[in-house]
Amino acid sequence: MSFPPPPAVLRSRDLRPEDLTAPREEARLRLYAWMQLARTGDNRILDLFRQGLIRGTVTGGQGNEALICPLALLADKTVDVISFSHRGFGGHLVWSGEFGEHLCQYFANSGSPTRAREGNVHHGDPAHRSLPMISHLGIMLSNVIGGVDSQRRLGRPAVGFAFLGDGSSSTGDVHESMNLAALLGLPVLFIIENNRYAYSTPVHEQFVSTSLWERARGYGMQGFALDCSDPEEVAARLGAAIAEARATSQPLLIEAHTFRLRGHAAYDTCDYMPPGEAEALLAADPLPRYRQKLAAAGLLPRLDAIDAQLREFVETSVQAALALPPASPGDMLLDVFAPASAPMPWVPALDSIENRESKIENLTMAQALNRALRKILAERPEALLLLGQDIGAYGGAFKVTEGLLKDYGRRRVFSTPLCESASTGYAIGLATNAHRPIEEFQFADFATEATTQIVLNAATYHFRAGRKVPLVLRFPCGGGLTFGSFHSQELEVPFLSFPGLKALYPSTPQDAFNALLAAYEDDNPVILFEHKGLYRHGRHPVQFDDDYRAVWQPRLVHRGDFATVVTYGEMVLHCSDACAYFREEYELGLDLFDLRALAPLRLDLIKASLARTGRLVVVHEGRRTHGFGAELVARLTEEQFGQLKAPPLRIAALDIPVPFAPELEAAYRPGREKIIGAITAWMG
């Protein structure tokens, strides 16, 4: 679809602070035109919403143009990174794309940049480092930090712009992100759009001190308040701030006092505002005041001409966008994950020394993972960062990263502060640009602090924005070590109930080595579940395996004809012992499958086994109710129910929190004797 060309005054999307010094007519008119386009577009979108042509709702940026348009014009859109907020329509228009394309996002039709999969102003342009926001406020700040760090590591002098409102400045992610940016020394401008209300809650009900910019001192960064009533003054101060950040590589906090001329969204009646406040805001509206200023400078004829051109441009663009057909569902399932990537050219050896012969070494699982991490750091230049708590000098809670800081330095092996959400958001920002970070959670349980970043941001990115997020999340998980409820969880069910995440769960050192390579080269976020009880469960042969990608398929551990047993993780060891018992005591052979890949599930081999045996046993360490076994049973029996010779058997943990004492934990989770007892009773 071709949209009408913009008026000549909009053909430049850039502005330098010096452009507004004499002679400055063209720059001033350009700034006015972009502000007027944003206002006209926002107003037209509201009209179309009221006509029923736009679904959902709309959040207008009326009154915000004197901040967002100068900033977007001043930014270097060839290298900088940004994430706009709900009030950023004018910034989207300046940053990239045609006006008609942005309209299509609101119409949710076939011209929508997100293929109508994301709502209204939530779109971005990740290919040009405009990161699409999600509704969870504060979450996007750390993504901008990661994007800027990625650009800087590539030698590009990028600055980041992370927007938040006065309301979202109360969230924990904002604190985590500002602290992280200051710690890393990254040039990110954190811009608080303070329009006096978080939805309907006024600032005096949100904070004791309403000078939000003064918080900058607590993070060791500079900060200032910015009056957004005059766009030229805004441009001058922002221009200086951007230049300083670009030169010093230091973050900055700006509290921008903006004007919310309409409510939070189209449905907001603003009846919570005191009498006269709305009228006072309208009287202080920066856009007409700027127009009056330019008219007084003798530019009224040109302003009238620009207004007329913009009205025609907006209306013809609206009609062109409305003429497009509705969005087509197509096969949306195909876009949940990024397409399969080609194998990477690994050196065919455990270690990365050219021409070294591949040999077998006896390693623990922890050592195998360490060797895989070393191999990745040595061979893959885009593996710029391992991150996680205590992974540096200490070597990680389970010593999996031992020695890596010494050999590769803090720039590549980074012990993060205690900020799981911001750390994960930072990794997402790196991954959406040009890097493939690997994040270790000290315990899988602590990943719940980053749930939004993992399941609603990273996991949905490709579906809603078409952007790959190659990110490995290492989850030390599982019980049996008397660590109690907060260090022993099996979390595959809550995380994998959200689409867009892949997951591997190895049970041997060789599979752990293979799984880390396979996860690393995948173009999707991959969770690597690592059972803590397996980290040092003996030494086993490990070598470089040309067929390392086979870890995405189940592995047949034992063969038999009586029943098909499916399990994963540490339960593979217990089930293997049970299989040996039944062969010795009952002369019954069991097909035992180590699932290895929990998402996506590839069950063809197991289905073939079940068709032969007619009996199914599923064993997992997690709790029985809503457990992963229920999904496995459903997948494996819904097409083969008529072939079953017995009801499926599920063996799982009790439906209680993980208890602490060893006797209690043994009663809670499956083990060899429990598995044997349950199968014997089921046979019976």
C-alpha positions as CSV (number, residue, x, y, z in Angstrom):
1,M,0.0,0.0,0.0
2,S,1.3,3.5,-0.9
3,F,0.4,6.3,1.4
4,P,0.3,10.0,0.4
5,P,3.7,11.7,0.5
6,P,4.2,14.0,3.5
7,P,4.3,17.8,3.1
8,A,7.8,19.1,2.4
9,V,8.1,20.5,5.9
10,L,8.0,17.0,7.3
11,R,10.7,15.5,5.0
12,S,13.4,16.1,7.6
13,R,13.2,14.2,10.8
14,D,16.2,15.8,12.4
15,L,17.0,18.9,14.5
16,R,20.1,20.3,16.0
17,P,20.1,22.7,18.9
18,E,22.0,25.2,16.8
19,D,19.2,25.1,14.2
20,L,17.0,27.1,16.5
21,T,19.5,30.1,16.6
22,A,19.3,32.7,13.9
23,P,18.6,32.2,11.0
24,R,16.0,29.7,12.3
25,E,12.7,29.9,10.4
26,E,12.9,26.5,8.7
27,A,13.9,24.7,11.9
28,R,11.1,26.4,13.9
29,L,8.5,25.6,11.3
30,R,9.8,22.0,11.1
31,L,9.4,21.7,14.9
32,Y,5.9,23.2,14.8
33,A,4.9,21.0,11.9
34,W,5.8,17.7,13.7
35,M,4.0,18.9,16.8
36,Q,0.9,19.8,14.9
37,L,1.0,16.5,13.0
38,A,1.1,14.7,16.3
39,R,-1.8,16.7,17.7
40,T,-3.9,16.5,14.6
41,G,-3.2,12.7,14.4
42,D,-4.1,12.1,18.0
43,N,-7.3,14.1,17.7
44,R,-8.3,12.3,14.5
45,I,-7.6,8.9,16.1
46,L,-9.9,9.9,19.0
47,D,-12.6,10.8,16.6
48,L,-12.2,7.5,14.8
49,F,-12.4,5.6,18.0
50,R,-15.6,7.3,18.9
51,Q,-17.0,6.3,15.5
52,G,-16.2,2.7,16.3
53,L,-13.5,2.4,13.7
54,I,-10.7,1.7,16.3
55,R,-11.1,-1.0,18.8
56,G,-9.7,-1.3,22.3
57,T,-9.0,2.2,23.5
58,V,-6.6,5.0,22.7
59,T,-4.3,7.0,25.0
60,G,-3.6,10.4,23.5
61,G,-0.4,12.5,23.7
62,Q,-2.2,15.8,23.5
63,G,-0.1,18.3,25.5
64,N,3.0,16.1,25.4
65,E,4.2,17.2,21.9
66,A,6.5,19.9,23.2
67,L,8.6,17.2,24.9
68,I,8.3,14.2,22.6
69,C,8.8,15.9,19.2
70,P,11.9,17.9,20.1
71,L,13.5,14.8,21.7
72,A,12.7,12.5,18.7
73,L,14.0,15.2,16.3
74,L,17.2,15.7,18.3
75,A,18.0,11.9,18.7
76,D,20.4,10.2,16.3
77,K,18.0,7.7,14.8
78,T,20.8,5.9,13.1
79,V,22.3,4.6,16.4
80,D,20.2,5.6,19.4
81,V,17.8,3.4,21.3
82,I,14.3,4.4,22.6
83,S,11.2,3.1,24.1
84,F,8.2,5.5,24.0
85,S,5.3,5.4,26.4
86,H,1.6,5.8,26.0
87,R,2.0,9.5,25.2
88,G,4.6,9.0,22.6
89,F,2.6,9.1,19.3
90,G,4.5,12.1,18.0
91,G,7.8,10.4,18.8
92,H,6.8,7.3,16.8
93,L,5.9,9.6,13.8
94,V,9.3,11.2,13.9
95,W,11.4,8.1,14.5
96,S,10.4,6.0,11.5
97,G,7.6,4.8,9.3
98,E,4.9,6.5,7.4
99,F,2.0,8.3,9.1
100,G,-0.4,5.9,7.4
101,E,1.4,2.9,8.7
102,H,1.0,4.2,12.3
103,L,-2.7,4.8,11.6
104,C,-3.0,1.1,10.5
105,Q,-1.7,0.1,13.9
106,Y,-4.7,1.7,15.4
107,F,-7.1,0.3,12.8
108,A,-5.5,-3.2,13.4
109,N,-5.8,-3.9,9.7
110,S,-3.5,-5.6,7.2
111,G,-1.2,-2.6,7.1
112,S,-0.5,-2.7,10.8
113,P,3.3,-2.9,11.6
114,T,2.5,-5.6,14.1
115,R,0.2,-7.4,11.8
116,A,-2.6,-6.4,14.1
117,R,-1.2,-8.5,16.9
118,E,-0.4,-5.7,19.3
119,G,-2.7,-2.9,20.4
120,N,-2.6,0.7,19.4
121,V,0.5,2.7,20.6
122,H,2.3,-0.5,21.9
123,H,4.1,-0.9,18.6
124,G,7.7,0.2,18.0
125,D,10.2,-0.4,15.3
126,P,12.8,-2.8,16.8
127,A,14.7,-3.0,13.5
128,H,15.5,0.7,14.1
129,R,15.9,0.4,17.9
130,S,12.5,1.8,18.8
131,L,11.6,-0.9,21.3
132,P,7.9,-1.8,21.6
133,M,6.5,-1.1,25.0
134,I,4.4,-3.5,27.1
135,S,1.8,-2.3,29.6
136,H,3.7,-3.3,32.7
137,L,5.1,0.1,33.7
138,G,8.8,0.5,34.2
139,I,9.7,-2.8,32.5
140,M,11.0,-1.2,29.3
141,L,13.7,0.9,31.0
142,S,16.1,-2.0,31.3
143,N,15.5,-3.1,27.7
144,V,16.8,0.3,26.6
145,I,19.9,-0.1,28.8
146,G,20.6,-3.4,27.1
147,G,20.1,-2.0,23.7
148,V,22.4,0.9,24.4
149,D,25.1,-1.4,25.8
150,S,24.8,-3.6,22.7
151,Q,25.3,-0.5,20.5
152,R,28.3,0.8,22.5
153,R,29.9,-2.6,22.5
154,L,29.7,-2.5,18.7
155,G,31.5,0.8,18.7
156,R,28.4,3.0,18.0
157,P,28.0,6.2,20.1
158,A,24.4,5.5,21.0
159,V,22.3,7.2,23.7
160,G,19.2,5.6,25.1
161,F,15.9,7.3,25.9
162,A,13.7,5.5,28.5
163,F,10.3,7.0,29.2
164,L,8.3,6.6,32.3
165,G,5.4,8.4,33.9
166,D,5.2,9.9,37.4
167,G,3.1,6.9,38.4
168,S,5.5,4.2,37.1
169,S,8.4,6.0,38.9
170,S,7.2,4.2,42.0
171,T,7.8,0.7,40.6
172,G,10.7,-1.5,41.6
173,D,11.9,-1.9,38.0
174,V,12.6,1.8,37.8
175,H,14.9,1.7,40.8
176,E,16.6,-1.5,39.5
177,S,17.2,0.0,36.1
178,M,18.5,3.3,37.2
179,N,20.9,1.6,39.5
180,L,22.0,-0.8,36.8
181,A,22.6,2.0,34.2
182,A,24.6,4.0,36.8
183,L,26.7,0.9,37.7
184,L,27.5,0.1,34.1
185,G,28.1,3.8,33.1
186,L,25.7,3.8,30.2
187,P,24.3,7.0,28.6
188,V,20.6,6.6,29.1
189,L,18.3,9.5,29.6
190,F,15.5,8.4,32.0
191,I,12.7,10.8,31.2
192,I,9.8,11.0,33.7
193,E,6.7,12.4,31.9
194,N,5.2,14.1,35.0
195,N,1.7,15.2,34.0
196,R,0.5,15.2,37.6
197,Y,-1.6,12.1,37.5
198,A,-1.0,8.3,37.4
199,Y,-4.3,7.5,35.7
200,S,-6.5,9.3,38.3
201,T,-4.1,9.5,41.3
202,P,-2.5,12.9,41.8
203,V,1.2,13.2,42.5
204,H,0.6,14.4,46.1
205,E,-1.0,11.1,46.8
206,Q,1.9,9.2,45.3
207,F,5.0,10.7,46.8
208,V,6.1,12.5,50.0
209,S,8.6,14.6,47.9
210,T,7.2,15.5,44.5
211,S,10.6,16.6,43.1
212,L,11.2,13.4,41.4
213,W,14.4,14.5,39.6
214,E,16.2,14.8,42.9
215,R,16.2,11.0,43.2
216,A,19.1,11.1,40.7
217,R,21.5,11.8,43.5
218,G,20.8,8.4,45.0
219,Y,22.0,6.7,41.9
220,G,25.1,8.9,41.5
221,M,23.8,10.6,38.3
222,Q,22.9,14.1,37.3
223,G,19.3,15.2,37.1
224,F,17.1,18.2,36.5
225,A,13.5,19.3,36.1
226,L,12.3,20.4,32.6
227,D,9.4,22.8,32.0
228,C,7.8,21.6,28.7
229,S,5.8,24.8,28.0
230,D,8.2,26.1,25.3
231,P,9.4,23.6,22.7
232,E,12.4,25.7,21.8
233,E,13.6,25.8,25.4
234,V,13.0,22.1,25.7
235,A,15.0,21.4,22.5
236,A,17.9,23.6,23.9
237,R,18.1,21.8,27.2
238,L,17.6,18.3,25.8
239,G,20.1,18.9,23.1
240,A,22.7,19.8,25.7
241,A,21.8,16.8,27.8
242,I,22.0,14.4,24.9
243,A,25.4,15.8,23.8
244,E,26.7,15.5,27.4
245,A,25.5,11.9,27.7
246,R,26.9,10.9,24.4
247,A,30.3,12.3,25.3
248,T,30.5,11.1,29.0
249,S,28.6,7.8,28.7
250,Q,26.8,8.6,31.9
251,P,23.0,8.3,32.6
252,L,20.8,11.3,33.4
253,L,17.4,11.7,35.1
254,I,15.0,14.3,33.7
255,E,11.7,15.2,35.2
256,A,9.7,16.6,32.4
257,H,6.7,18.6,33.5
258,T,4.2,18.0,30.7
259,F,0.5,18.7,30.1
260,R,-2.1,15.9,30.0
261,L,-4.9,17.7,28.1
262,R,-7.1,14.6,28.0
263,G,-7.6,11.8,30.5
264,H,-5.6,8.6,30.9
265,A,-7.4,7.1,27.9
266,A,-10.5,7.7,25.7
267,Y,-12.9,6.4,28.4
268,D,-11.5,8.6,31.2
269,T,-14.0,11.3,32.1
270,C,-11.5,13.2,34.3
271,D,-14.2,13.8,37.0
272,Y,-11.5,13.3,39.6
273,M,-9.8,16.6,38.7
274,P,-10.6,19.6,40.9
275,P,-12.8,22.3,39.4
276,G,-10.9,24.6,37.1
277,E,-7.8,22.4,36.7
278,A,-8.7,21.1,33.2
279,E,-9.4,24.6,32.0
280,A,-6.1,25.9,33.4
281,L,-4.2,23.1,31.6
282,L,-6.0,23.9,28.3
283,A,-5.1,27.6,28.7
284,A,-1.4,26.6,29.2
285,D,-1.4,24.2,26.1
286,P,2.1,24.6,24.6
287,L,1.1,24.0,21.0
288,P,-1.2,27.0,20.4
289,R,1.2,29.2,22.5
290,Y,4.1,28.2,20.2
291,R,2.0,28.9,17.2
292,Q,1.2,32.4,18.5
293,K,5.0,32.9,19.2
294,L,5.8,32.0,15.6
295,A,2.9,34.1,14.2
296,A,4.2,37.1,16.2
297,A,7.6,36.6,14.4
298,G,5.9,37.1,11.0
299,L,5.3,33.5,10.1
300,L,1.5,33.4,10.2
301,P,1.1,32.8,6.4
302,R,3.4,29.9,6.4
303,L,1.8,28.5,9.6
304,D,-1.6,28.7,7.9
305,A,-0.2,26.9,4.8
306,I,1.3,24.2,7.0
307,D,-1.9,23.6,8.9
308,A,-3.8,23.3,5.6
309,Q,-1.3,20.8,4.2
310,L,-1.3,18.7,7.4
311,R,-5.1,18.5,7.5
312,E,-5.2,17.3,3.9
313,F,-2.3,14.9,4.5
314,V,-3.9,13.4,7.6
315,E,-7.3,13.0,6.0
316,T,-5.9,11.4,2.8
317,S,-3.8,9.1,5.0
318,V,-6.8,8.1,7.1
319,Q,-8.8,7.3,4.0
320,A,-5.9,5.2,2.5
321,A,-5.5,3.3,5.8
322,L,-9.2,2.7,6.1
323,A,-9.3,1.3,2.5
324,L,-6.9,-1.6,3.5
325,P,-8.4,-5.0,4.1
326,P,-8.7,-6.5,7.6
327,A,-5.8,-8.4,9.1
328,S,-5.5,-12.0,8.1
329,P,-5.0,-14.6,10.8
330,G,-2.8,-16.8,8.6
331,D,-0.9,-19.4,10.6
332,M,-0.2,-17.4,13.7
333,L,1.3,-20.4,15.4
334,L,4.3,-20.3,13.0
335,D,5.3,-16.9,14.3
336,V,5.3,-17.7,18.0
337,F,9.0,-18.8,17.6
338,A,11.7,-17.4,15.3
339,P,12.5,-19.8,12.5
340,A,15.1,-22.4,13.0
341,S,18.7,-21.1,12.8
342,A,21.7,-22.8,11.1
343,P,24.2,-24.7,13.3
344,M,27.1,-22.5,14.4
345,P,30.6,-23.5,13.2
346,W,31.9,-24.9,16.5
347,V,35.4,-26.2,16.8
348,P,34.9,-30.0,17.1
349,A,36.5,-30.3,20.5
350,L,35.5,-29.7,24.1
351,D,37.9,-26.8,24.2
352,S,38.3,-24.1,21.6
353,I,41.8,-24.8,20.4
354,E,42.1,-25.1,16.6
355,N,43.0,-28.6,15.2
356,R,42.9,-30.2,18.7
357,E,41.5,-33.7,18.5
358,S,38.2,-34.2,20.2
359,K,38.6,-36.4,23.2
360,I,36.4,-37.8,25.9
361,E,36.8,-36.4,29.5
362,N,35.0,-37.5,32.7
363,L,33.2,-34.5,34.0
364,T,30.5,-33.6,36.4
365,M,27.4,-31.8,35.0
366,A,28.7,-28.5,36.6
367,Q,32.0,-29.0,34.9
368,A,30.3,-29.8,31.5
369,L,28.3,-26.6,31.7
370,N,31.4,-24.7,32.6
371,R,33.2,-26.1,29.5
372,A,30.3,-25.3,27.3
373,L,30.3,-21.7,28.6
374,R,34.0,-21.4,28.0
375,K,33.6,-22.8,24.5
376,I,30.9,-20.2,23.8
377,L,32.9,-17.3,25.2
378,A,36.0,-18.4,23.2
379,E,34.3,-19.0,19.9
380,R,31.4,-16.7,19.6
381,P,32.1,-13.0,19.5
382,E,28.4,-12.1,19.9
383,A,28.5,-14.0,23.3
384,L,29.5,-10.7,24.8
385,L,28.0,-11.3,28.2
386,L,27.3,-13.9,30.9
387,L,25.4,-12.2,33.7
388,G,23.9,-13.2,37.0
389,Q,24.3,-12.8,40.7
390,D,27.7,-13.9,42.1
391,I,28.9,-15.5,38.9
392,G,32.2,-13.5,38.8
393,A,34.9,-14.0,41.5
394,Y,32.7,-16.5,43.4
395,G,32.0,-18.6,40.4
396,G,28.2,-18.8,40.9
397,A,26.2,-20.3,43.7
398,F,27.0,-23.8,42.3
399,K,30.5,-22.9,40.8
400,V,29.3,-23.4,37.3
401,T,31.0,-20.2,36.2
402,E,34.2,-20.7,38.2
403,G,37.3,-19.2,36.6
404,L,35.4,-17.4,33.8
405,L,35.8,-13.9,35.2
406,K,39.6,-14.5,35.6
407,D,39.9,-15.6,32.0
408,Y,37.4,-13.3,30.2
409,G,37.1,-10.2,32.4
410,R,34.1,-8.3,33.9
411,R,33.1,-6.9,30.6
412,R,32.0,-10.4,29.6
413,V,31.3,-12.1,32.9
414,F,29.2,-9.6,34.9
415,S,28.0,-10.2,38.5
416,T,24.8,-8.2,38.6
417,P,23.2,-6.4,41.5
418,L,20.2,-8.1,43.1
419,C,17.8,-7.0,40.3
420,E,16.5,-10.1,38.5
421,S,13.8,-8.1,36.5
422,A,16.2,-5.3,35.4
423,S,19.0,-7.8,34.7
424,T,16.6,-9.9,32.5
425,G,15.3,-6.8,30.7
426,Y,18.9,-5.7,30.1
427,A,19.6,-9.1,28.6
428,I,16.5,-8.7,26.4
429,G,17.7,-5.4,25.1
430,L,21.1,-6.9,24.2
431,A,19.4,-9.8,22.5
432,T,17.1,-7.7,20.4
433,N,20.0,-5.8,19.0
434,A,23.0,-7.9,18.1
435,H,24.0,-10.1,21.0
436,R,23.2,-13.5,22.6
437,P,23.5,-13.1,26.4
438,I,23.3,-16.0,28.9
439,E,21.8,-15.2,32.2
440,E,22.2,-17.4,35.3
441,F,19.6,-17.2,38.1
442,Q,21.1,-18.0,41.4
443,F,18.2,-20.3,42.0
444,A,15.3,-21.0,39.6
445,D,12.9,-19.8,42.3
446,F,14.3,-16.2,42.0
447,A,13.3,-16.1,38.3
448,T,9.8,-15.4,39.6
449,E,11.1,-11.8,40.2
450,A,11.6,-11.6,36.4
451,T,8.4,-13.3,35.3
452,T,7.0,-10.3,33.4
453,Q,10.3,-9.8,31.5
454,I,10.5,-13.5,30.6
455,V,6.9,-14.5,29.8
456,L,5.3,-11.3,28.7
457,N,8.2,-9.5,27.1
458,A,10.9,-11.8,25.8
459,A,8.5,-14.7,25.0
460,T,6.1,-12.6,23.0
461,Y,8.6,-10.4,21.2
462,H,8.8,-12.4,17.9
463,F,5.0,-12.8,17.6
464,R,4.2,-9.2,18.2
465,A,7.2,-7.4,16.8
466,G,8.9,-9.9,14.5
467,R,12.2,-9.6,16.3
468,K,14.4,-12.5,17.4
469,V,15.4,-12.7,21.1
470,P,18.3,-15.1,21.3
471,L,18.6,-15.4,25.1
472,V,19.5,-18.3,27.4
473,L,18.1,-18.3,30.9
474,R,19.8,-20.8,33.2
475,F,17.6,-22.1,36.0
476,P,19.2,-24.2,38.8
477,C,16.2,-26.0,40.0
478,G,14.8,-29.0,41.8
479,G,14.8,-30.5,45.3
480,G,16.5,-33.3,47.3
481,L,19.2,-31.1,48.8
482,T,17.1,-29.8,51.8
483,F,17.1,-26.2,50.6
484,G,13.4,-25.6,51.5
485,S,10.5,-23.9,49.7
486,F,12.4,-21.0,48.2
487,H,15.3,-22.8,46.7
488,S,13.9,-26.0,45.4
489,Q,11.1,-25.3,42.9
490,E,10.3,-27.0,39.7
491,L,9.0,-24.1,37.6
492,E,8.5,-25.6,34.1
493,V,4.7,-25.4,34.4
494,P,4.2,-21.7,35.3
495,F,6.8,-20.6,32.8
496,L,6.0,-22.9,29.9
497,S,2.2,-22.2,30.2
498,F,3.1,-19.0,28.3
499,P,3.8,-19.3,24.6
500,G,7.1,-18.3,23.0
501,L,9.6,-19.9,25.4
502,K,11.7,-23.0,24.6
503,A,13.1,-25.2,27.3
504,L,15.7,-28.0,27.7
505,Y,16.2,-30.1,30.8
506,P,19.3,-32.4,30.6
507,S,19.9,-35.3,32.9
508,T,23.6,-36.1,32.0
509,P,26.8,-34.1,31.7
510,Q,26.9,-34.8,27.9
511,D,23.4,-33.7,27.4
512,A,24.1,-30.6,29.6
513,F,27.0,-29.7,27.4
514,N,25.0,-30.3,24.2
515,A,22.0,-28.4,25.6
516,L,23.9,-25.3,26.3
517,L,25.3,-25.1,22.8
518,A,21.9,-25.9,21.3
519,A,20.1,-23.3,23.4
520,Y,22.8,-20.7,22.7
521,E,22.5,-20.9,19.0
522,D,18.6,-20.8,19.0
523,D,17.1,-17.5,18.0
524,N,14.5,-17.7,20.8
525,P,14.5,-17.3,24.5
526,V,15.5,-20.7,25.9
527,I,15.2,-21.8,29.5
528,L,17.9,-24.3,30.5
529,F,16.6,-26.2,33.6
530,E,19.6,-27.6,35.5
531,H,18.8,-29.9,38.4
532,K,21.0,-29.0,41.4
533,G,21.1,-32.6,42.5
534,L,22.8,-33.5,39.2
535,Y,25.6,-30.9,39.3
536,R,28.0,-33.2,41.0
537,H,26.3,-36.6,40.7
538,G,29.4,-38.4,39.7
539,R,31.7,-38.0,36.7
540,H,30.6,-39.1,33.2
541,P,32.2,-39.2,29.7
542,V,31.7,-35.9,27.8
543,Q,33.0,-35.0,24.4
544,F,32.1,-32.6,21.6
545,D,29.1,-34.2,19.8
546,D,28.5,-33.3,16.2
547,D,24.9,-34.3,16.8
548,Y,24.4,-31.9,19.8
549,R,21.1,-30.7,18.4
550,A,19.6,-34.1,19.0
551,V,19.0,-32.8,22.5
552,W,15.8,-31.3,21.2
553,Q,14.5,-34.9,20.8
554,P,13.7,-37.5,23.5
555,R,16.4,-40.0,24.3
556,L,15.5,-43.7,24.7
557,V,17.3,-44.8,27.9
558,H,15.9,-48.4,28.4
559,R,13.9,-50.6,26.0
560,G,11.0,-52.9,26.8
561,D,7.6,-53.9,25.7
562,F,5.4,-53.7,28.9
563,A,5.0,-49.9,29.2
564,T,6.2,-46.6,28.1
565,V,7.8,-44.4,30.8
566,V,8.4,-40.7,30.2
567,T,10.4,-38.5,32.5
568,Y,13.1,-35.8,32.6
569,G,15.7,-34.2,34.9
570,E,16.8,-36.1,38.0
571,M,13.9,-38.4,37.7
572,V,15.6,-40.1,34.8
573,L,18.1,-41.6,37.3
574,H,15.3,-42.9,39.7
575,C,13.2,-44.2,36.8
576,S,16.3,-46.0,35.3
577,D,16.8,-47.7,38.7
578,A,13.1,-48.7,38.6
579,C,13.4,-50.1,35.1
580,A,16.4,-52.2,36.2
581,Y,14.3,-53.5,39.2
582,F,11.3,-54.5,37.1
583,R,13.5,-56.3,34.6
584,E,15.3,-58.2,37.4
585,E,12.3,-58.9,39.6
586,Y,9.5,-59.3,37.2
587,E,11.3,-59.9,33.9
588,L,9.3,-56.9,32.5
589,G,11.0,-54.4,30.2
590,L,10.0,-50.8,30.1
591,D,10.6,-48.2,27.4
592,L,12.1,-45.3,29.3
593,F,12.3,-41.9,27.6
594,D,14.3,-38.9,28.8
595,L,12.2,-36.1,27.4
596,R,15.1,-33.6,27.4
597,A,13.2,-30.9,25.5
598,L,10.1,-29.6,27.4
599,A,9.2,-27.0,24.8
600,P,8.6,-27.5,22.0
601,L,7.4,-31.0,22.8
602,R,8.5,-33.5,20.1
603,L,6.7,-36.8,21.0
604,D,6.7,-38.9,17.8
605,L,9.1,-41.5,19.1
606,I,7.2,-41.7,22.4
607,K,3.9,-42.0,20.6
608,A,5.3,-44.9,18.5
609,S,6.4,-46.6,21.7
610,L,3.0,-46.1,23.3
611,A,1.3,-47.6,20.3
612,R,3.4,-50.7,20.8
613,T,3.2,-51.0,24.6
614,G,-0.3,-49.7,25.2
615,R,0.6,-48.5,28.7
616,L,1.9,-45.0,29.8
617,V,3.7,-43.9,33.0
618,V,4.7,-40.2,33.4
619,V,7.1,-39.2,36.2
620,H,8.1,-35.7,37.2
621,E,9.4,-34.0,40.3
622,G,6.9,-31.1,40.2
623,R,3.6,-31.2,42.0
624,R,0.8,-33.4,40.6
625,T,-2.0,-30.9,40.4
626,H,-1.6,-28.8,37.3
627,G,1.7,-30.6,36.8
628,F,3.6,-31.1,33.6
629,G,2.6,-34.7,33.6
630,A,-1.0,-33.8,32.9
631,E,0.0,-32.1,29.7
632,L,2.1,-35.1,28.7
633,V,-0.7,-37.5,29.3
634,A,-3.1,-35.4,27.3
635,R,-0.7,-35.1,24.4
636,L,0.1,-38.7,24.3
637,T,-3.3,-40.2,24.8
638,E,-5.8,-37.9,23.0
639,E,-5.1,-39.6,19.7
640,Q,-4.3,-43.1,21.0
641,F,-6.8,-43.6,23.8
642,G,-8.4,-46.5,22.1
643,Q,-5.0,-48.3,22.0
644,L,-4.4,-48.1,25.8
645,K,-4.5,-51.3,27.8
646,A,-4.6,-49.5,31.2
647,P,-5.2,-46.0,32.5
648,P,-2.2,-43.7,32.3
649,L,-0.2,-43.4,35.6
650,R,1.1,-40.1,36.9
651,I,3.8,-40.1,39.5
652,A,4.7,-36.7,41.0
653,A,5.3,-34.7,44.1
654,L,2.7,-33.9,46.8
655,D,0.6,-30.8,46.4
656,I,2.4,-29.0,49.2
657,P,5.2,-26.4,49.4
658,V,8.6,-28.0,49.4
659,P,9.4,-29.0,53.0
660,F,12.8,-28.5,54.5
661,A,13.8,-31.5,56.6
662,P,15.3,-34.4,54.6
663,E,12.7,-36.8,55.9
664,L,9.9,-34.5,54.9
665,E,11.4,-33.7,51.5
666,A,11.8,-37.4,50.8
667,A,8.1,-37.9,51.5
668,Y,7.2,-35.0,49.3
669,R,9.0,-35.9,46.1
670,P,9.3,-39.0,44.0
671,G,12.3,-41.4,44.4
672,R,13.2,-44.9,43.4
673,E,11.1,-46.7,46.0
674,K,8.0,-44.5,45.4
675,I,8.2,-45.0,41.7
676,I,8.6,-48.8,42.0
677,G,5.7,-48.9,44.5
678,A,3.4,-46.8,42.3
679,I,4.1,-48.8,39.2
680,T,3.7,-52.1,41.1
681,A,0.3,-51.1,42.5
682,W,-0.8,-49.9,39.0
683,M,0.3,-53.2,37.5
684,G,-1.7,-55.0,40.0
